[in-house]
Amino acid sequence: MFRVMIIDDEPLVRLAMGAIIPWGDLDCEVVAEAADGYEAWQRISVHQDVDLMIVDMSMPVMDALTLLSKLQETNLTNPPLSIVLSAYSDFDFVRKAFLLGAVDYIMKADLDPEHIIPVIKKAISQIEEKSITTANLMKSNSESDLKQKEAWLRGLLCDKDYMYSHNLTQDDSFQKWMTQFVNFQHVIISVLPDIPSTAANLPGHAGMDHQDHLVKIIKQGMEIVKHPYELLQVQEDEYALLLCFESSTSFLNLRGHVMELLDSLRNTVKNFLNVSLSVGVAESCTDWKNWHLRYSQAKGLASLRFSEGPGRVYYPETVSVNEKVLPTPFDYTVMMYLMEKGDGKWQQQLYTGLSQLSEIPNVTLESSLPIYEELIWNIGALLHAKGMNWTHVIETRRRPYEIVEQFTFRDDLHEWIEKLVFRLADLLHPDKIREENPQRLVERVKRYVEKHYCTAITLGQVSEWAQVTESHLSKQFVKETGEHFIEYVTKLRINEATRLIETEMKMYEIAVKVGYENPEHFSRVFKKYRGMSPQKYRDNYSRKKE
């Protein structure tokens, strides 16, 4: 039987958890209780006889996060899995608990068998799978074996000549590894975490902790996959997934399984790391010799996030990479001439060019680079003609061409280019006063708000980012959009909440995700804009689907 420990400073909660759950039917036994994390730690660290602990988030002496941290830091032979008990206000703590190894959570408002038993069953399944996986690894997978398989997979995905240059057809160990993929359809997926890039944080902005947490969350999400699969970190902030499906699986069924898996992964990563994922899914294949072509296709699709924005999944049958030669929207000669002479009309040249580029759909940074590099070259030429160099206009020692190549999203790149060009103009004519076009100012602010409306965003914070006064921004925003700043933010939040309500996310999770820490406040605002409560909206939506 699986051994369970209940940890809560409220005796009634411990009593209820022990009494209302049919532990014997779940093949479990409550072997211990504790009133705080320290008491639990003393028992677990000495005896190591607990398979699953149910632990309250808020306790005296030692809370759940401290206990989970100690368990993670200590190399126990048999560390227990943990489920946390939380109140509605504890969601940020729950997020941290997941990063510290918790496998699930139960709301204290839902302490009844209907809600608790499925969570317990899921944890037990993970314990069973963990035991099987550990046993298999001990038998067959040494560390060197894993590194070799990772090298094979990276080579097959990223190097079209890898198979021949390494003579894999004659390698018995390689052939043995490949047998697990025989008689399956293979689907290769490129996963790119959407971490906005700026000149100030390139490269290496993600950090090892972020990478470790992301890999851990993806691996946990992959537990629903029943067929062979491989997860590979190709490089920093770039991951590849290889999924296998029965050869007889129809296209629609295969696509449905992939969509279900990716929706689950993306929601989990967004909830617990606050990072969206851009994903490219290649056409399926049955021959591993085609893996390189399929990975190139998947990565190209995921890279469309440059023009289409973060957090989307791209399938080859619904979208294709625009590989046409892009037109040059800038008259560089005229723009540089006007800038050199101090004629403010150069601003219209810049805005028109960037606006035209922004309207081109389905392009990657790679296909757009020639245009941006030509603009950079013209700026460099003007600097040289004036006896200056790049250190006068950029804040880093990195070469401007390298900076351009590292941007994740087109809007961020355009914002950096605007600042760069305006800095050059100020350098050439420091006494000239310039005012930003009001329409352009509001468009910049709207783009910023669309990226940050899920946070505690304020007009003061945005005006500081835009480098204008709060009153000026407020007046221009109303003038250009016909609505106040707070109304615009609220509409964005409610629109996103409406979309999420049509999923299976819990209401308080939706509230937090769209920027409302207080679920009751979220409910009031939603009702004001939609004419009904969030729950009633969900009920109506469910009835329409039936």
C-alpha positions in Angstrom: 0.0 0.0 0.0 1.0 3.6 -0.6 1.9 5.5 2.6 0.3 8.9 3.1 1.1 11.7 5.6 -1.3 14.6 6.2 0.3 17.9 7.3 -2.0 20.7 8.5 -2.0 22.9 11.6 -5.8 22.5 11.9 -6.7 19.2 13.7 -10.2 19.2 12.1 -8.8 19.3 8.7 -6.5 16.4 9.5 -9.4 14.5 10.9 -11.6 15.2 7.9 -9.0 14.2 5.4 -8.5 10.9 7.3 -12.2 10.2 7.6 -13.9 11.2 4.4 -11.5 9.6 2.0 -11.7 5.8 1.4 -8.0 5.4 1.6 -8.1 1.6 1.6 -10.0 1.6 -1.7 -7.2 3.7 -3.2 -4.6 1.2 -1.9 -3.4 3.9 0.5 -2.8 4.1 4.3 -2.4 7.2 6.4 0.7 6.4 8.4 1.4 9.8 10.0 0.1 13.3 10.7 1.9 16.5 11.5 0.8 19.9 12.7 3.6 21.9 10.9 6.3 21.4 8.3 9.1 21.0 10.8 7.3 18.1 12.5 6.8 16.5 9.1 10.4 17.1 8.1 11.7 15.3 11.2 9.6 12.2 10.4 10.3 12.1 6.7 14.0 12.8 6.9 14.6 10.1 9.4 12.3 7.3 8.3 11.8 8.0 4.6 8.7 5.9 4.7 6.1 8.3 3.2 5.1 8.0 -0.5 2.7 10.9 -0.6 2.2 13.9 1.6 -0.8 16.3 1.6 0.4 19.5 3.0 -1.2 22.8 3.9 0.4 26.0 2.3 0.2 28.2 5.4 1.4 26.7 8.8 3.3 28.0 11.8 7.0 27.0 12.5 7.6 25.8 8.9 5.2 26.4 6.0 4.8 24.2 2.9 7.2 26.1 0.6 10.0 25.8 3.2 9.3 22.0 3.6 9.3 21.5 -0.1 12.6 23.4 -0.5 14.2 21.2 2.1 13.0 18.0 0.4 14.3 19.3 -2.9 17.7 20.3 -1.4 18.2 17.0 0.5 19.2 13.9 -1.4 16.6 11.5 0.1 16.6 7.9 -1.2 12.8 7.9 -1.3 11.4 11.5 -1.5 7.6 11.7 -1.2 5.3 13.2 -3.8 3.4 16.2 -2.5 -0.1 17.6 -3.0 -0.7 21.1 -1.5 -3.9 22.4 0.2 -4.5 26.0 -0.6 -7.0 28.9 -0.2 -8.1 31.1 -3.1 -5.6 33.7 -2.1 -2.7 31.3 -2.2 -2.4 30.9 -6.0 1.1 32.6 -6.2 2.3 30.2 -3.5 0.8 27.2 -5.4 2.8 28.3 -8.5 6.0 28.3 -6.4 5.0 24.9 -4.9 4.8 23.4 -8.4 8.3 24.7 -9.1 9.5 23.0 -5.9 8.1 19.6 -6.9 4.4 19.6 -5.9 2.4 17.5 -8.4 -1.1 18.9 -7.7 -3.2 21.0 -5.4 -6.6 20.9 -3.7 -8.6 23.9 -2.7 -9.7 23.9 0.9 -13.1 25.0 -0.2 -13.4 21.7 -2.1 -12.6 19.2 0.7 -15.0 16.5 -0.5 -14.4 13.1 -2.0 -15.6 14.2 -5.4 -12.7 16.7 -5.7 -10.1 14.9 -3.7 -10.2 11.3 -5.0 -9.2 12.2 -8.6 -6.2 14.2 -7.4 -5.1 11.3 -5.1 -5.5 8.8 -8.0 -3.5 10.9 -10.3 -0.7 11.2 -7.7 -0.7 7.4 -7.1 -0.4 6.9 -10.9 2.7 9.1 -10.9 4.2 7.2 -8.0 3.7 3.9 -9.9 5.1 5.3 -13.1 8.0 6.8 -11.2 8.8 3.3 -9.7 8.6 1.6 -13.1 10.7 4.4 -14.8 13.4 4.2 -12.0 13.6 0.4 -12.4 14.0 0.6 -16.1 16.6 3.3 -15.9 18.6 1.3 -13.4 18.6 -1.6 -15.8 19.3 0.0 -19.2 20.1 3.7 -19.2 23.4 4.8 -17.9 24.4 8.4 -18.1 26.6 7.8 -21.1 23.8 6.0 -22.9 21.5 9.0 -22.4 24.1 11.5 -23.7 24.7 9.3 -26.7 21.0 9.1 -27.5 20.7 12.9 -27.1 23.7 13.3 -29.5 22.0 11.0 -32.1 18.7 12.9 -31.9 20.3 16.3 -32.1 22.4 15.2 -35.1 19.4 13.7 -36.9 17.3 16.8 -36.4 19.8 19.5 -37.0 22.4 18.1 -39.5 21.1 16.7 -42.8 24.4 14.8 -43.4 24.7 13.4 -39.8 23.6 9.9 -40.7 26.2 9.5 -43.4 29.1 11.4 -41.7 28.7 9.2 -38.6 28.1 6.0 -40.5 25.0 5.2 -38.4 23.8 2.5 -40.6 26.7 0.3 -39.3 26.3 1.2 -35.6 24.5 -1.6 -33.8 23.7 0.4 -30.7 22.1 3.1 -32.9 20.1 0.5 -34.8 18.9 -1.0 -31.5 17.8 2.5 -30.2 15.9 3.1 -33.4 13.8 -0.1 -33.1 11.5 1.7 -30.7 10.4 4.1 -33.5 9.7 1.4 -36.1 6.1 1.0 -37.2 5.1 4.4 -35.8 4.2 7.7 -37.4 6.6 10.4 -36.2 5.5 14.0 -35.5 8.3 16.5 -34.8 7.5 19.7 -32.9 9.5 22.8 -32.3 8.9 24.6 -29.0 10.1 28.1 -28.5 9.5 29.9 -25.1 8.3 33.4 -25.8 10.8 35.5 -23.9 10.9 39.0 -25.4 14.4 40.1 -26.4 15.9 43.5 -26.1 19.4 44.9 -26.7 19.9 45.0 -22.9 19.3 41.3 -22.2 20.9 39.5 -25.2 22.0 36.8 -25.1 21.5 34.3 -22.2 18.6 36.1 -20.6 16.6 33.0 -19.6 19.0 31.6 -17.0 19.5 28.0 -15.9 16.7 28.0 -13.3 14.2 29.0 -16.0 15.4 26.2 -18.4 15.4 23.6 -15.6 11.8 24.5 -14.6 10.6 24.5 -18.2 12.1 21.1 -18.9 10.6 19.7 -15.7 7.1 21.1 -16.5 7.2 19.7 -20.1 8.3 16.3 -18.9 5.4 16.3 -16.4 3.0 17.2 -19.1 4.3 14.4 -21.3 3.1 11.8 -18.8 -0.1 11.5 -20.8 1.8 10.2 -23.9 1.6 6.5 -24.0 3.9 5.9 -27.0 7.7 6.5 -27.3 8.7 10.1 -27.4 11.9 12.2 -27.0 12.4 15.7 -25.6 15.6 17.5 -26.6 16.9 20.9 -25.6 18.4 21.9 -28.9 19.9 25.1 -27.5 19.0 27.8 -25.0 15.3 28.5 -25.3 14.8 26.0 -28.2 13.3 22.6 -27.6 12.3 19.7 -29.9 9.6 17.1 -29.3 9.5 13.8 -31.2 6.1 12.1 -30.8 5.1 8.6 -32.0 1.7 7.4 -33.0 0.4 4.1 -34.3 0.8 3.8 -38.1 -2.9 3.2 -38.4 -3.8 6.5 -36.7 -5.8 8.7 -39.0 -4.8 12.3 -39.7 -7.7 13.7 -37.7 -7.1 11.6 -34.7 -3.4 12.3 -34.8 -4.0 16.0 -35.0 -6.5 15.8 -32.2 -4.0 14.1 -29.9 -1.3 16.6 -30.7 -3.6 19.6 -30.1 -4.7 18.1 -26.8 -1.1 17.6 -25.6 0.1 21.0 -26.8 -2.9 22.8 -25.2 -2.1 21.1 -21.9 1.6 21.9 -22.1 1.1 25.6 -23.0 -1.5 26.2 -20.3 0.7 24.6 -17.6 3.8 26.5 -18.6 1.8 29.8 -18.8 0.2 29.2 -15.4 3.4 28.2 -13.5 6.2 30.1 -15.3 4.1 32.9 -16.8 5.8 32.1 -20.2 3.9 31.5 -23.4 5.1 29.0 -26.0 5.2 29.3 -29.7 5.0 25.9 -31.3 5.5 24.6 -34.9 4.2 21.2 -35.8 5.6 19.4 -38.8 3.9 17.0 -41.1 4.1 13.4 -39.9 6.5 10.9 -41.4 7.4 7.2 -41.0 11.1 7.3 -41.9 13.6 8.7 -39.4 15.7 9.7 -42.4 13.2 12.5 -42.9 13.5 13.9 -39.4 15.9 16.7 -40.4 13.5 18.0 -43.0 10.5 17.8 -40.6 12.4 19.6 -37.8 13.3 22.4 -40.3 9.7 22.7 -41.2 8.6 22.8 -37.5 11.2 25.3 -36.5 10.3 27.5 -39.5 6.6 27.5 -38.5 7.4 28.3 -34.8 9.6 31.1 -36.0 6.5 32.8 -37.4 6.0 34.2 -34.0 8.3 37.0 -35.1 5.5 38.5 -37.2 2.4 36.9 -35.7 3.1 37.3 -32.0 3.6 34.9 -29.1 1.7 32.0 -27.8 0.4 30.3 -31.0 0.6 26.8 -32.5 1.3 26.6 -36.2 0.3 23.6 -38.4 1.5 23.2 -41.9 -2.0 22.7 -43.3 -3.2 26.1 -41.8 -0.2 28.4 -42.4 2.9 28.6 -44.4 6.1 30.6 -44.2 6.1 33.6 -46.5 9.3 33.1 -48.4 8.8 35.8 -51.0 11.5 38.5 -51.3 10.2 41.3 -49.2 9.9 44.7 -50.8 12.1 47.5 -49.3 9.7 50.0 -47.7 12.4 52.6 -46.9 13.9 55.2 -49.2 17.1 55.1 -47.3 18.8 57.8 -49.3 16.0 60.3 -48.8 15.5 59.4 -45.1 19.2 59.8 -44.3 19.4 63.1 -46.3 16.5 64.6 -44.4 17.9 63.4 -41.1 21.3 64.9 -41.8 19.7 68.2 -42.7 17.6 68.3 -39.6 14.3 68.1 -41.6 11.7 66.4 -39.4 10.1 64.7 -42.4 12.5 61.8 -42.0 10.2 60.7 -39.2 7.4 60.0 -41.6 9.7 58.0 -43.8 10.7 55.9 -40.8 7.1 55.4 -39.6 5.8 54.6 -43.0 8.5 52.0 -43.6 8.1 50.3 -40.3 4.3 50.3 -40.7 4.5 48.6 -44.1 6.8 46.0 -42.7 4.5 45.4 -39.8 1.6 44.5 -42.2 3.5 41.7 -43.9 2.1 38.4 -42.5 3.8 35.0 -41.9 7.4 36.1 -42.1 10.4 35.1 -39.9 13.3 37.2 -38.7 15.6 35.2 -41.1 13.6 36.2 -44.2 13.3 39.8 -43.0 17.0 40.3 -42.1 18.2 41.8 -45.4 15.8 44.8 -45.0 16.9 45.6 -41.4 20.5 45.0 -42.2 20.4 47.5 -45.1 18.9 50.1 -42.8 21.6 49.4 -40.2 24.2 49.8 -42.9 22.9 53.2 -44.0 22.9 54.4 -40.4 26.5 53.2 -40.0 27.5 55.0 -43.2 26.0 58.3 -41.9 27.8 57.8 -38.6 31.1 57.3 -40.4 30.5 60.3 -42.6 30.1 62.4 -39.4 33.3 61.0 -37.8 31.3 58.9 -35.3 30.8 55.2 -34.7 28.2 52.8 -33.2 29.3 53.4 -29.6 27.7 56.9 -29.9 24.2 55.5 -30.4 23.9 52.1 -28.9 24.2 51.1 -25.2 26.1 47.9 -25.6 29.4 46.8 -27.2 27.6 44.2 -29.3 27.6 44.9 -33.0 24.2 46.2 -34.2 23.9 43.3 -36.8 24.3 40.8 -34.0 21.6 42.6 -31.9 19.1 42.6 -34.8 19.6 38.8 -35.3 18.7 38.1 -31.7 15.2 39.7 -31.6 12.3 37.4 -30.9 9.4 39.6 -32.0 9.0 42.1 -34.8 7.3 44.7 -32.6 10.3 44.7 -30.2 12.8 45.0 -33.1 10.9 48.0 -34.5 10.8 49.7 -31.1 14.5 49.2 -30.8 15.1 50.6 -34.3 12.9 53.7 -33.5 14.9 54.4 -30.4 18.2 53.9 -32.3 17.2 56.3 -35.2 15.8 58.9 -32.8 19.1 58.7 -30.8 21.0 59.3 -34.0 18.8 62.3 -34.9 19.3 63.8 -31.4 23.1 63.3 -31.8 23.1 65.0 -35.1 20.9 67.9 -34.0 20.9 68.1 -30.2 19.2 71.5 -30.1 16.3 70.5 -32.2 13.1 69.8 -30.3 11.0 66.9 -31.6 7.5 65.7 -30.7 6.3 62.2 -31.4 3.3 61.9 -33.7 0.3 61.4 -31.3 -1.1 58.6 -33.4 2.2 56.8 -33.4 2.5 57.3 -29.6 -0.9 55.7 -29.0 -0.1 52.8 -31.3 3.1 52.1 -29.4 1.2 52.3 -26.1 -1.5 49.9 -27.4 1.1 47.4 -28.5 2.7 47.6 -25.0 -0.6 47.2 -23.2 -1.5 44.2 -25.4 1.6 42.4 -24.1 1.3 43.4 -20.4 -2.4 43.8 -19.6 -2.4 40.6 -17.5 -0.1 42.3 -15.0 -0.9 45.1 -12.6 -0.5 47.7 -15.3 -1.2 51.5 -14.7 -1.3 54.6 -16.8 1.6 56.0 -14.8 3.7 52.9 -15.5 2.9 53.1 -19.2 3.5 56.8 -19.5 6.9 56.4 -17.8 7.7 53.6 -20.3 6.6 55.9 -23.2 8.6 58.8 -21.8 5.7 61.2 -21.8 3.6 62.8 -19.0 0.7 60.9 -17.6 -1.8 63.7 -18.5 -0.5 64.0 -22.0 -0.8 60.3 -22.6 -4.3 60.2 -21.1 -5.5 63.0 -23.4 -3.9 61.5 -26.6 -5.2 58.1 -25.8 -8.8 59.3 -25.5 -8.4 61.4 -28.6 -7.1 58.6 -30.8 -9.2 55.7 -29.5 -12.3 57.3 -28.1 -12.0 55.5 -24.8 -10.0 56.0 -21.6 -6.9 54.0 -20.9 -8.4 51.9 -18.1 -11.4 51.0 -20.3 -9.1 49.8 -23.0 -7.2 47.6 -20.5 -10.4 46.2 -19.0 -11.8 45.3 -22.4 -8.6 43.4 -23.2 -8.8 41.5 -19.9 -12.5 40.6 -20.3 -12.1 39.5 -23.9 -9.3 37.1 -22.8 -11.3 36.0 -19.8 -14.3 35.2 -22.0 -12.1 33.0 -24.2 -10.7 31.2 -21.2 -14.1 30.6 -19.6 -14.9 28.5 -22.6 -12.1 26.1 -21.5 -11.9 24.0 -18.3 -9.8 26.4 -16.3 -11.0 27.3 -12.8 -12.5 30.7 -12.4 -10.0 32.0 -9.8 -7.2 30.8 -12.1 -8.7 32.8 -15.0 -9.1 35.9 -12.8 -5.4 35.8 -11.9 -4.3 35.0 -15.4 -6.0 38.1 -16.8 -4.8 40.5 -14.1 -7.3 40.3 -11.3 -5.8 39.0 -8.0 -9.3 39.2 -6.3 -11.8 36.7 -8.0 -14.8 38.6 -6.6 -13.6 41.8 -8.2 -13.1 40.0 -11.4 -16.6 38.6 -11.2 -18.1 42.1 -10.7 -16.1 43.6 -13.7 -17.0 40.6 -15.9 -20.8 41.0 -15.1 -20.6 44.7 -15.9 -19.2 44.1 -19.4 -21.0 40.8 -20.3 -24.3 41.3 -18.4 -23.9 38.1 -16.4 -21.5 36.4 -14.0 -18.5 34.4 -15.3 -20.2 31.1 -14.0 -23.5 31.9 -15.7 -21.6 32.7 -18.9 -19.9 29.3 -18.7 -23.2 27.5 -18.0 -24.8 29.2 -21.1 -21.8 28.3 -23.2 -21.9 24.6 -22.0 -25.6 24.4 -22.9 -25.0 25.7 -26.4 -22.4 23.0 -27.0 -24.8 20.2 -26.0 
